[in-house]
Amino acid sequence: MPCLFCRSNTEPADRREHIVPESLGGDDSFCAPKGSVCNRCNQYFGTTVEREALDDYPFNILRISNGIITKRGKWASMKSDLGRLSASPWKNTIGLDPKNVEIENRILSGGLDRMLVYAEPRKPVAQCRLLIKMGLEAVSFADEAFAQRDKYNAARSFARSPRRGDRWWYLICGTHLLNDDDGSASATLLHVEDRWNMLHFHIGSFDFFVPLTKEILPTDLEKLPEPDYRFVEVRV
């Protein structure tokens, strides 16, 4: 079969493709069928789309608060105004390496006891592309031949090589970064109007929904008030 994304029949495809990225807690039990994603697309998504999306809110904070370890075996981390934040072995406990002595002394003296986080996606295109990628790979996991159908062409194109003016959307549900959830991540296909037209991705206390066909349009948005729900309209 051709590559799920670029449709090439000639590129080698022998790398393991985790549907939920390892950097979001994915493991070897949930991978796209061997050979369904070519090595070139695998590398492109990992170094370009995935990297951008995971450095953005809320994935960046979720990785840290849920104690996720990176592919290289290190605690997930991110930059902040106070210094570098990092995950730790203790749930809902975030480490901080202050960027200077002044900040360190203020923390130790109790003069600095809180930190503000920019709670808005700054790179929604990358997040949307990653979610679509996960959705199409989940379809391939369920039925490899079905994932090759033309109904997914618009989604595969947006995920792999969106063009100027292309549009998509996704929905974020959740506001509490520190929670009693077990921190696990899961990706589930939803039936909407037809077979497997939407992905539901759950991690920590957050849920993400993204359509896998352009025919699925958002409705009843007035029933989904912010900040508990956040509708993200994406345009390249």
N, C-alpha and C positions, 0 to 999 in steps of 0.2 A: 504493500500500500504506500501511497505517497505520504510525505510528511504532513502532519495534521495542520501545520501553519503555512509553510511556504510552498507546499504541494510538490516538492522535488522528489523525483524517483531515483536520483543519482547520488545524493549526498549520503555519507555514512550515517548510521543511526544506531550506535551501540552503547550510548551512555544512559544511565538511569535517570529518569525524569520524575522527580517527586511532584505530585499534584499540589499538595500543601508544601511550600518551600521549607527546607530544613530550618531556615532562619526564622520561621514562624511556628516551629514545633512539629513539622511534618516528619514522618518516618518511612522506613522501607516497605511498610505494609500497604501503602496507598500510593502506587506509582502508575504512570501511564504505561500501556502495553509496550513491551520492548520493541523498538524499531518504529514506534508511531511518531516520534519527534526526532528530527535529524540533529546531528551534533552541532551544526551551525546555529540552528534556532535555539537549541538548548543553551549554548554559550551566550548567545545574544540576549535572551531573556534574563539569564542569571547575572550578567555583568552590566546590563543597561536598565531594563525595565524593573526587575526585582530590586536592584540596589536603590534606585530612585524612590520606589514605592515604600520600601521598608524604612527609609530615613525620614518619612513623612508621618504626620499625625493621622490616625492614632496608633498606627503600627509601631512607630518608634517607642512610644511609652508602654504599649502593651508588651513588647518584647522584653522590656526592662522589668516591669512590675510582675510579669509572670515567670521571671527567672529563666529565660531562654538562652541556650548556648548556641553560638554560631557554628558554621561548618568547620571552622578551624579549632573548635574546642574551647573558645573563649566566651566569657560572659558578654551578652549583647550590651552595647553602650551607645551613647549619643552625646553630642556637645550641647551645652546650655550656657546661659549668661553667667552662671556661677562656676562652671567648670565641666568636667566630663562626668556624666551620670552612667552608672553601670548596674546590671542585674546582680543578684546575689543568691546564695543558697536558701535564703529565708524569704518566704512568700510575702509580697507587698512591702519588701524592704529594699530600698534603692540606695546604692552606694554613690558617693560624690567625691571626686578628686578636685578640690578647689583650684581655681586657675591662678590664684595668688594668695600671699600670706594674709593680706587684709581681709579677704573673704573668709579664710580659715579661722582667723581670730574672732571675727564677728559671729561665726557659727558657734565656736567653742564658748564664747561669752554669753550666748543666748540672745544676742542682738539681731540675729538673722535666723528665723525659724520657719520660713515658708518660701516657696518658689513658684513663680507663675510660668505656666506652659502655654504656648500658642496652640490653642485647641481648634484649629481649622486646617483642613488639608491644603497644602501649598502646591502640591504636584498631583492634582486629581487625575490628570491624563495617565500618569504612570500607575496610579492605584487602580484605575478602571481597567487598564490593559492587563495588569496582573490578575485581577479578578476574572476577567474574561478568559484569559489563558487557563486558569485553574478550572473554570467551568467546562471548557472544551475538552480538557484532559480528563475531567471526571466523566464526561459523556463517553469518551474513548474507552475509559476503564470499564464502563457499563456495557458498551456495545461499540467495538472499534469500527465496524463498517458503518454504523449509523452516524458516527461523528464525521464521516467523510461527506455527508449529504450537503447539497448546495444550500440548504436552509441556513447553514452556519457560515457561509462564505463571508458575509458582511462582518460577523464577529471575528473570524480568523484574520481578516484583513485589518480590522481595527487593532487587534492585539499585536500583530506582527509588524505592520507597516502602514499606520494611519496616514491619511492624506490631509492636506490643509483644508479646513472647512468641515471635516468629518465630525459627527456628533454621537454621543452615547450618554448613558446615565447610570448611576448606582445609588443605593440607599444605605446610609449608616444608621444603626440603631444602638444607642448606648451612650452613657455619659460618665459612668463610675469606673475610673481606671484601677482603683484599689478595691478589691472585692473578695468574696469568699468562694468564688468559682475555682475549680481545680486548675484553671489556666490552660486546659487542653484546647486544641484546634481541630475543627472538622469541616468538611466540605460536603454538602448535600445537594442533589439535583431536585428541583421542584417542577411539577407538572403544571403548566399554565397554558390553557387552550389546546395544547398538543403535547406530545411527548418531550420532556426535558428541555424546557425553554428558559429556565432561570437557575442561577446558582445561589445557594444560601451558604455563606461562610461564617462560621462561629469561632471566636477566639476570646478567651477571658470572659468579660461581661459585654462584649460587643458582637453585633451581628451585621453582616454585609449582604446585600442582595444586588445582583446584577443580571440583566436580561442577556440571553444568548442569541436572540434574534431581534432585528430592528422592529418587528411587528408588535413587540411587547412595549406598551407605552404606560407611563405612570398615571395613576388615577387616584382620586380622593385624597390628594395631598393635604387638604385642609384638616383631615383626620389624623395627620401625623405631625404634631406640633414640635418645633424646636424647643430646647436642645436635645430632647430625648430621641428625636428622629432628625436626620439631616439628609435632605435630597440634594444630590450633587449632579448638576448638569455639566457634561464635559464637552468641550469643543477644542479641536486641535488648531 
